[in-house]
Amino acid sequence: MGSYNLVPNLKGEMGRFLSVGGGREFLVQVPGSANAAVGNEELAELLNWMLVKFSRRELPDEFQPYSAEEVGRLRVEPLMEVDQHRAMLVALMPEQ
């Protein structure tokens, strides 16, 4: 399931976070995103690209790309308990 110091597998998984409440926020608030040395517009573009590139099939039908405004609002509150938060979200995901 990954660890704070390790990047979990994104292929076929990343889009699943958008199927549960709090998952969209999680993808922005994990330290690798929240602390990235890029602006909000660049981070939004990167997250949108990653979702389509690595997890297109798992995206919900109602998927809306991240905006710079949304990313800017979410990334000011980075997660501290990443592993626990991720485990909680994964437990809420529908079976594949």
C-alpha positions, 0 to 999 in steps of 0.5 A, a space after each residue: 500500500 505504500 509508505 510515507 517514504 515510498 511512492 505507491 503504484 499509480 498505474 490502475 490505482 490513482 483514479 480509484 481515489 476519485 471514487 471515494 469522499 476525500 480521495 480527490 483532496 488526498 491526491 493534492 495533500 500528500 507530501 509529494 504533491 503539496 510540497 512540490 516545487 511547482 506552482 498551482 497551475 503546474 501541479 494541477 496540470 501534472 495531476 490531471 496528466 497522471 490521472 489520464 496517463 496512469 489510470 484513465 479506466 478508473 476515472 469516474 464518469 463525472 471526472 472533472 480535471 483539477 484547477 489551479 484554484 482547487 489545488 492552491 486551496 487544498 495544498 496549504 493543508 498537507 497530510 501528516 498521517 499519510 499511511 493511515 489516511 491512505 489505508 482508510 480511503 483504500 478501505 472505502 473503495 469499491 472492489 475492482 
